[in-house]
Amino acid sequence: MGRCGTRTWQELLVLLGGLWMWGSGAQPTPPSPTRSAVPPLKFRLAGYPRKHNEGRIEVFYNEEWGTICDDDFTLANAQVLCRQLGFVGATGWAHSAKYGKGVGRIWLDNVNCAGNEKSIRDCKHRGWGNSDCSHEEDAGVICKDERIPGFKDSNVIETEQSHVEEVRLRAVVSGSRRRLPVTEGIVEVRYKDGWAQICDEGWDSKNSRVICGMMGFPAEKKVNRNFYKRLKRAARMRGRSTRPGRRLASKSQPKQKRREDVGPRKRLFAERQQLNYRLHSVSCTGTEVHISMCTFQFYRGNSSAACSSGMPAVVSCLPGPLFATGGAQKKKQRQQQQSQPRIRLKGGAKAGEGRVEVLKNNEWGTICDDRWNLLSASVVCRELGFGSAKEALTGARMGQGTGPIHLNEVQCLGTEKSLWSCPFKNITQEDCKHTEDAAVRCNIPYMGYENLIRLSGGRSRFEGRVEVAVGAAEGDEPRWGLVCGEGWGTLEAMVACRQLGLGFANHGLQETWYWDASNVTEMVLSGVKCAGHELSLSHCQHHGSSLNCRNTGTRFAAGVICSETASDLLLHAPLVQETAYIEDRPLHMLYCAAEENCLSSSARHANWPYGHRRLLRFSSQIHNNGRADFRPKAGRHSWVWHECHRHYHSMDIFTHYDILTPNGTKVAEGHKASFCLEDTECEADVAKRYECANFGEQGITVGCWDLYRHDIDCQWIDITDVKPGNYILQVVINPNFEVAESDFTNNAMKCNCKYDGHRIWVHSCHIGDALSEEASKRFEQYPGQLNNQIS
């Protein structure tokens, strides 16, 4: 049946996991001819588990089914929707995808109904298709179990379900069941209170490709069907041999004969009667992101004779490099890592999500979201070693990128091996802005990492003391313990929040006495040191079983505060290049700067107040391109007052300035404390939020920037002791990771510079991760300018 257009809607759109229904936007009386110009909306209840009068609310708009986000959702919204479904009203609503996550578009967000509207069209909302949500925020409704008298529509309550929502891959060999991810097994779909199989008659590699994509794998591989056929025959024999009257004969068989049977360790099916076929005649093109988009048919009524000449569909998938296990796969992973990819994801909290960036002419850039869809997004996901795409995100939902916008109107068929094989248009600056950067969320394999960590004692699920499970063998209860807070910081908290599925880290806490609400008191993990990109704390460096923690009391256990969004700071590189100059500043004007350690160490031995220091000065303009405001780590109560400059420091070290030799040796350094983090200027549609005057709140709003002018104290590097030569100027924002960001790889900026003892030339300034590996190597091997003509 599947998506055949010749079928009636009643036959086509029935949801797995309960009874489904769809209604039109019409009221009990037929719509008048004047309203027929606007196609009526259709609605249905979906999801599992649920009753016939509750479920995830889905709306049919613009020839496509989609969901509604739970942001600002109220009972009044549910009242309107339930009436459109033919019920007299609503008794409640559900948030956070209680009835499961939908697929496809999220049509509505921030819906605000008064409750008396005739249609959801009449309620306020952000506009059709304009949403900043994921399907984890799909809204549901609970309607009164009473129909509107005389309500006439196509709202037929079906007794059969004909829509596939939830799919799993069930490993059948016990050894495989223990290993994650599950890469091979029987394909099963959710049906009523359990799971049902798919008949493999006519099953091909395109179907397998779709299933593997849903499970988070980039490709499928051939299955040894003969192995499963032998197990199936053995299961049939086992079923017959255990019937009454034959049990004794079975026990009296010779040992050698019984060994030929397949024991519990390799049992595929316990008994023939346990199979419950639900789907058959599945036919996919291979480009679908979900099996529900393929054509298929359902077994109706009594399916005891179903799939008589076939067997359950079995799929085997190839994991991507990030999830590879075993020697051969890891070797392949190392080979792939040796050559730099031409595509990457940035700004996402979880693996497999982020802003799409591509490498062109040795420079990383973004993709404009015009015509961006699931087909193109799936090509990106599979190219990066993930499954098919869950969502194709538009409108810079994963933060704005920097640099060029390389591609526009990408139109993949879905079969391409690389995004670069897809048709696209080259971009001009007038076509797109970074507010239109495209992003993706990919399906990734289930690894079970979130079962090995939990939070306790916090005020919400986003905060608490970190507890980890250790030493849990198969079937045993895990032993929960605490993490030593010594050395615990933002990078470690980032990994913990990612493992918990709670987004980004807001704070990593070394003391958690105020969250002392758990009976877990034993410290089991110490010396945790993460790079920040790991999927689990177990992937970070740590002391292992040899605990080494000076303070083992529970108050010194590590904690986290997580957040769904984070800031992302980066320096405006061209401004540094345009404003750099040398100043010889008299020592009598540098007393305050010396007090704040803004001069090199040799300044202590100078003949104060006589003489001068040679300073390389430049302006720095720091933008927040993330999805949350950048706020100082410490609150106003702990800011430090500096009497000499007469201002507060909200962060002791906000920026590092260094002069490096081409081989990376530091020859001069400076630092800038954040005496004033504020919104100097903002983009056209963004209002300033932070201002330092009158002890105001400090921070940088999303879409704004903070400007430190070249003529401010400490906005320099003391190069008095630097000899003439060729150097690299490096500026690093938030160098100690004191404040969490979505991406730390773009916090450094580098420039080439030539110093002849009197003048300095600064050029080729760029953000640290903006160039290809090859171009970065050439930059670091820069031999120096032969003259002052910079091409």
N, C-alpha and C positions, 0 to 999 in steps of 0.2 A: 504494500500500500504506500507507505512512506509519504512522499510529497507530491503524489500524482495529482495533477490539476483536475482530472476528470472526476475525482472523488468529491463527495459532498463534505462540507466543513464538519458536519457531525461525525463523519467517519474519520476524517483526517486529524482533527486537533483534539486528541484525548491525552491526558497526561499520566505518565507513570507514577505510581505511588499513591493513588487515591482516585476519586472521581473528579473529572474536570468539567468545566462549563465555560461557555463564552457567550456574551450577550452583546447586543448593540447599544449604541447611545440613545436609541429611541425609547420613549416613555410608553405607558400603556396605550395611548392613542397614537395612531400612525403619524409620522412627521408630515408636515404640510409641504406642498410642492416648492414653496419658497426656500425651504431648508435643504432640499435635496441636492443643491449644488455642492454642499460640503459633505464629503463622504462620511458616513457615520462611523464613530469609533467602535471597535469591538474589544471586549474584555474577556478574560478567562482567569480562573484560579488554577494555580499549578503548585508543584512541589510535593514533598514527602517528609514525614508522615503527616496526614491531615484528614479532616472530615470533608464532606461535600460542600459545606458552607464556609470553608476557610482555606487559606493558602496564599502563596505568593501571587500578587496581583500583576497581571501582564496585559498590555494594551497593544492593539493592532493599529498601527499608524503608518502611512506612507508605504503600504504593502509589506510591512515587516513587523513581526512581533518583538516587543521589548518590555523592559521592566520599569519600575518607578523607584527612585532613591528614597531612603528613609530620612534624609535630612529635613528637619522641621516638620516631619509628618505628624498629624494629629488625628484624633478621633473624628473630627469634622470631615477630614479628607476621606476617611474610611466610610463615613455615612454616605457621602456622594457616590463613591465607587460601589458600595454594596447595593444601593438603589439601581445603579446602572446594570448590575448583574441580576437584578430581579428580586432582590431581598428587600424587606421592609426597612432595614437599617443595619447598623453595625453595633457590636458589643465590645470590640477591641481592635487593636492592630498590633503588628509584630515588626521588629526591626532586626538589623544585622543578619539578614538572610536566614531567618528561623526555619523557613520551609525549603532551604537549599538555594544555591546560587543559580540564577538564570544564565542564559547565553544570549549573545547578540547585543542589540542596542540598549542603552538606558535612556528611555525617551523623556522622562520628566524628573526634575529635581527642584527642591525647595517649593513644593506645592503648598499653597495656602488657601484653603477653602473656608468659607463661613459655615457651611453645613447645609445650606438651603439651596445650593446651586442644582440645576437640572443636569448638568454635565461637568465633567472634569475640565472641559474646554473653558468653562466660565470662571475657573479658579485662577488665582495668580500663580505663576511659576516662572522659571528661568527661560523658558522657550523650549520648543521641541528639539530634543537631541543635544541640548546644552547642559552638560552635567560635569561635575568634578568627582564623581563617585566611581567605585568599583562594584562588581556584583556581590561583594561581601556586604553591601549595604542595601540589598534589595528589600523593599517593604512588602509586608503581607497584611491581610485583613481578616477579621473574624466577623462574619455576618450573622444576624439573627436567623434562626432556622425557621423562617416564615416567609412565604412568597408574597409578592405584591399581587393582590387580586386582579385578574384580568390581564396580567403582564404577558404580552405577546411578543415573542422573539424566537430565535433559534436555540434557546437555552435548554437543550435536551440533556438530561442527566444520563450519561452512558454507564453501562455496567462493564464495559471493556475499556481498557486504557490503550491508546494507540500513539503514545509519544514517549520517546526515550529520553530520560534526563541523566540518570546516574549510571555510570559504567565502571567496572573494575576488571583487573587482570588477576585471576586467582592462580597462584602457583600450585601445582599438584604433586610435586615431589617434595618430601618433607625437608630435605636439605635446602631446597630453593626457598621454602617458606621462611626460613630463618634469615636469609640474606635480603638486604635491601640495597638498591631498588629491585622490585620484581620485574624482570625483563621478559619472562616467558610464562604463559599460562593460559587458562581457559578464559575467554571473554564472557563476562556476565553482566546482565542489566538488572537494575532494581525492579522488582515486581512484588507488589503488595507488601507482605512482611518479610520477604526474603529476596533471593536472587534467582534469576533464570538464565538459561543458556541460549546461544544462537546456533541454529543448524548451519553447518559449514557447506552445505550443497551450493555450489556456485561461488564459494568464497575465494577471493583472489588477493594478490599483493596490494592492490589499491585499497581494499577494505582494511587490510592490516596496517597500511600506512596511516590511515585516519585514526585507528585505535591507538597506535603507537604515539601519534601526535598528541592525542588526548591524555595519554599517560605520561607525557613529558619527554618523549624520545624523538630524536630527529629522523630516524629511519627504521625500517623493518628489515628482518632477514628471514631466510627460508626456514620453515619448521620441518622437523623430522616427523612427518605424519605417521610413518610406519611404527614408530615407537609408541605413539598414542593409540594407534589401532591395536597393537599387541596388548597394551594395558586395558583397552576397552574389552577385548575378547576375554582377558583374564578376569576382569571384573564380572563379566557375564557368567563365566564358569564358577566364580566364587559365589555369585548369587544363587546359582542352581545347586551348588554343592552344600549350601547351608539350609536347604529346605528341609522340613520335617520328614523323617524317614530316610534321608540320605546323609544325615549328619554323622552317623556311626561309620558309614562306609568311608566318608571323607577322612575320619580320624585314623582309619586302618590303612590308609595308603602308605606305601613305602616313603621313607624320608626323601629319597632322591627325586621321586615323582612330585612330592609336595614342593620341593625347592624350585621346580619349574614354574609353579604358580608365582604370582607377583604378590609379595607380602605388603603389610601396611606401609612400609617405608616408601614403596613405589606404587601405591594404589592410586589409580586415576579416578575411578568411580566405585563407591562402596557397593551400590546395587543399581541395577538398571532402573528401578522404580524411582530412584532419587533424582533422576534427571527431569528437568522441567523446562522444556523448550518454549521459547516465547516468540522469537523472531526467525524468519527465514527469507531467502531470496534477497539478501542485502546486496546492494549494488552502489558502490561509491566511485567517484571519479579520481579520488586520491587527494583532491585539493580542499575538501571539506575540513572544517575545524572541529566538527562534532558529528557523531554518527547520526544524530537526529536530522541532519541535513541531507543524508543519503536517502535513496529509495529502498524500501523494505516492506515486508508483509508480516502480519501477525497471525499466529495460530489462534483460531477461534474455538470457543467451547472446549470440548474434551480433546486434549492433544496427546492422548496416551500413545497413539500410533505415529506421532510426529517424528520427522527426520529418520524414517526407517532405513534409508540407504546412506545416511551420513553420520556425523558425530559432532560433538560440540566444537565450535570454532576455536582454534588455538592460534595464538599470535606470539611471535618472538621479535623483540625489539633490540636495536643497537643503542646503548646509552651514549650521551655526549661526553666530551672530555672531563667535565666537572664532576660527573657521576660515574665515571668508569671504575670498574673493579677488575682485578686480575692482571697478570703480568703483560699479556699481549695488548690489552686495551690501554694500560698505562704507558706502554711503549709508543703506541699510536698517539696518545695524548702528548707525550714529550715531543714527538715529531711535529705535531701541529703547532706546538708552542714556539718552535724554533723559527717559524716564518710568521711575521707580524700579520694579523688579520687586517682587513680593510674595512671592518665594521665593528662597532662596539656599542654598549649601553652605558649610559651615565645617569646618575641622579636617582636611581631606584633604591628602595629600602631592602628589597628581597632579591634573591637570585632570579634572573630571567625577566627583570623588568627595568625600564629606564628609557631615557631619551635616546633616540637612534642617532648615532654619529658615524659618518663615513669618511674615509681617507682618500683625498684627491689632490694630486700635485704636491704630495708630501705634507699636506695640511689637513687637520681634522675639521670637519664642518657638520652641519645639521641637515635635516630633510624638512622641507615645507609640507604641511599637512593637507594640501589640496589633493583631493581624491584618494587620500590615505585610507586603506581598508584592511580587512582581515586577511585577504589573500597576500597582499604585500607584507603585512606584519608577520604572517606565518613563514614567509621565505626568510625574513630576518631571523626569526626565532630558530628555525631549523639550521640556518647557516652558522649560528652561534652555538649549536649543540643542544638546544632545548627542543621542546615539542612544538605543536602548532600554537597559534596565538589565541589567548583568551580574549584580549581586547586590543583594538587599534586605537590609540589615544591621540587626540588632537588638542590644539590650543595650549601647547607647552605645559601639559599636565604633570610632567616630570621635571619642571623647571626649564628656564630658558638657557640655551647654549650661547656660545660666543663664537667669534670668527665668522667665516663664510657660511652661507646656506648653499650647499652644493647641488641639491636635487629638488625637483618639484614635479608634481603630478606623476608620481611613480605608479605604474599600472602593471603589476605582476599577474601572471596567470595562475600562479600557485605551484607550478611544477619546476620552477627554476631552482638551480643549486645555489645561486648567489643573487643578491639584490642587484648587482651590477649587470646581470643578464636581463633585467626587466626594462621595458621601455620607460623613459623618463624625459623630462625637459630640463635643460640647464636654466639656471636662475639668474635673474637680475635683481638688484637691490630694491627695485620698485615693486616687484611681484610679491615678496613675502618679507615678514619680519620675524625675529626670534620668538615673538608671542605666538607664532604658528608652528613651532617646532613639533614634529611628530614623535610619538613614543609608543612603546608596546608593553604588554604583559603577556608572558609566555607560560604555557603549561610546563611544569617541571616535575620530575619523578618524586614520588612520596618516599622520604628517607627516614621519617620518624624521629627527627632530631628534637622536635618540640616536646616529645614525651620524656626527654632526659633532663628537662629544666623546668623550673616553676618559680613563681614569686610568692612571698608570704608577707603579711603584715601591712601592706600598702593600703592607701585610701581608695584606690581604684585598681583595676586589673593592669594598668600601665606602670605601676610602681611597686616596689617591695624589695625585700631581702632575697638575694639569689640563692636558690637551692638546686643542687645537681644530683642526678642519680648515678651511682657508681656500682660496679661489680655485680650487676644483675644478669644472671645466666638465664637461659630460656626457661620460662615457666616460673622463675623465682620472682618474688617481690623485690623491686629495686630498693637499695639502701640510699636514703636521701641524706645529704650533708651540706655544709656551708662552704663558701669560697673565701679564702683569706683576702682581706681588704688591702693588704700591703701591696703597693704598686698597681692597684686597680685604678683604671682611668677611663677616659672617654672611648678609646679604641676597643677596650675589652667590653665596655657597656654596649657599644655598637653591635658587637657579635652576639652578646646575650639577647638584645632586643630583636635582632634578626632571627635568632634561633627560636625565640618565643613567638615569632610572627607578629610582633607589635610595632614594626616600623623602625624608626631611628632612635638613637639614644639622645636623651636630653641632658642627663647627668649620670656620671659614674661615681658612686659614693663609697668611701672607704670606711665609714662608720654608720651603723644602722641601729643604734640603741633604741631609737624611737619606733622601730618596727619589730620589737621583740614580742611577737604574738604567736610564734610557732614552737612546737615541742622538739624541733630539730635543733640540736646544740653542737653536734660534732663537726669539726672542720675537716673536710676531706680533699680539698684542692687548694694548692698554693702556687705562687710563682707564675700566675697566668700572665702571659705577654702575647698580645694579638697584634696583627698588622692592620686589622679592621675589616678585611674582606672575607674572612672565614665564615663558613656556614654554621659552625658549632664551636663551642668553647673547647671541645675535645681536640679540635684541629689546631688550636693555638699551642704555643710553647707553655709547658708547666712542669712542676716538679715530679709529676707522676705519683707513684705510691709513697715516695719518701717525702712526707709533709715537712715543710720548713717555713713556719710562720711564727714570728716573735710574739704576736698577741693572738692567742687562740680563743679569747672570750667572744661571745656572740655579738657584743657591741662592735667588734672590729670585723664583722663579716661584710662582704661586698654587697652592694645594692645598686639598683638602677631606677631611673625614671625614663620611660620610653615615650615617644611621640610619633604620631603618624606622619608628621612633616618636619622638615629641618631647613635651616638657612644654608646658603652657599655663597661664600665670599670669593671674589676674585678682583685682581688689580687691573686697572685700565692701562695696559702696557704702553700704548703710544704716548700718553701724557708724560710718563717718566722720560721717554726719549726726547720729547720736545722741551722739557723744562730743566734738564740737567745742566749744571754749571759749577764752577769752582769759586769759592770765596775764601780769602784769607781774613779770618775774624780775630780781632784783638782779644787777648786773654781776659782783659778787664770786663768784657761783655759776656763772658762764658761761665760766670760763677754758678748760676742756677743750673746750667747744663751739666757742669761738673758734679754738682750735688746729685743729679739724677743719672749719673754714670753714662752720659751721652758722648763722652770723649774717650779716646783710646788710653790705655794704661800709662803710656809715657807722659801724658799730660800732668800726672801727679808730680813729676820731677821737673816741670817747667819753672821758669823764673817769674812766677805770678807777681804782679799783674802785667808784666812786660812780655812782649813777644806776641805771637799769634798761633793759631791752628789753621791748617788747610782743610777745608770742608767741601765734600762733594754734595751739593744740595739738589733736590728735585721734589716735585710735587707727587703725591700719591692719591689716587681717586679709587676708593674701594666700593665696589658694587655688591649688592645682595641680589643674586639671581635665583635664590632658592624658593622654597614654598612656605617659609616661616621667618619671622623677624629674627635678626641676630641681636641677642641680648647679652650683656656681660654676665660672667659666671656668678659674680658676687652681687648681692643686693646693695642698695644705697647705704644700709646700716654699716657695711664693712668697707666702703670705699676709703681710700687713704688720702688725707689732705696734704698737699705740698705747699708749704708756706712761701717758698721762694717764688714759684710760678703762680701761686695763689689759685690753684684749681685741684679738683679731686681726680684721682686715678681709679678708674673702675676695673682695669686689668693692668697688672704690673708690666707685662710684656705682651703687646698686641701685634707687633711687627718686628722681624729681624731684617737688618740690612747688612750685606756682606760683600766684600770684594774678594774674588777667588782667582787663583791662577788657572790656566786652561786645564791643569790636571786636578783641580779641585781643592788645592791648598788655600786656606783662609789667610789673607794678609791684612785685612782690616774689617772691622765689624761695627755695627751700631744697632740700637734697638729703639723702639718707640712705644712708650706706655700709652694706653688709651685714656688720655686726660679728658677727652670729649668725643664720645661716639654719638653722632647725630645725623639727621637727614639734611645734608647740605642742599641737595637738589633731588628731584624725583621725575619719573616719567610723566607724560602728560596727564594720564588718568589716575595717578596715584597721589594721595594726600600725605604730607609730612606728618610724622607721628612723634618723633623724638627731637628734643631740643635741650641743650645743656644749660641754657641760661636759668638762673634762679634755682640751682640744684635740681634741675628737671630730670626726668627719666632719660636714660641713655640707651641707644640701640640704633640699628639700621633696618628700616622697613623694607619689605620685599618690593623691588622695583625702584629703590632709592640708592643714593651713594653718599659716602662721607668723604669730604675733600680735606686732606692735610696739605696746605700750601707750602711751597718751598721756603718761605720766609719765616716759618714757625720754628721755635727752638726744638732741637733734637731731630728735625726732619732733614737728616744728613748722615754721611759717613765721614769720620775723621780719617783723612788719608795723608796726614802729615808725614808718617813714616813709610809711605808706599813709594817704591822706586818706579821710575818710568818703565813702561812695558805694556803688554797686552793682557787684559783681564776680563773676567766675567762679573758683572754686577748682578747680584741676586737679592730679591726681596721676597720674604715669606710671611704671609699673614697667618695669624693664629698658630704660631709655630709649635706651641706646646699642647695643641689640641685641647685647650681649656674649655672651649665652647664647641658643642657638637655641630657638625655640618653634614650635609648629604654627600659631599665629595671633597676630600682633602687633596686629591691629586692636582687640582687646579689652583692651589693656594700659593704656589711659587711662581715668580716671574724672573726671567733671565734676559740680560742684554750683553752684547759684546761691547767692550770699551777699550780705547787706546789712550794711554796717558803718556805725555812726553815730558813731564816735569813742570809744565806751565799751563797746558790746555788739556782738555779731555774730550774725546769723541765717543758718544754713546749711540749705538744703533742695533738693529735686529732684535728689538725687545719683543718678547712673546711669553705667553703663559706656558708653564712648565710642561703640560701634556698636550699642547696644541700642534706639535710637529710629529712626523713619523720618526721611528727609531733611527732610520738612516739619516734624516735631516738633523736630529738631535746630536748624533755622533759627529757629524760634520761641524756643527756649531761648537761643540766642546773641543774639537781639534783645530779651531780657528787660529791661523798663524799670525794674525794681526794685520792692521792696515799699513800699506806702504805709503799712503798719502791721505789727505783729508777729503778726497773725492769718494764719497760712499755711493755705490751704485745701487 
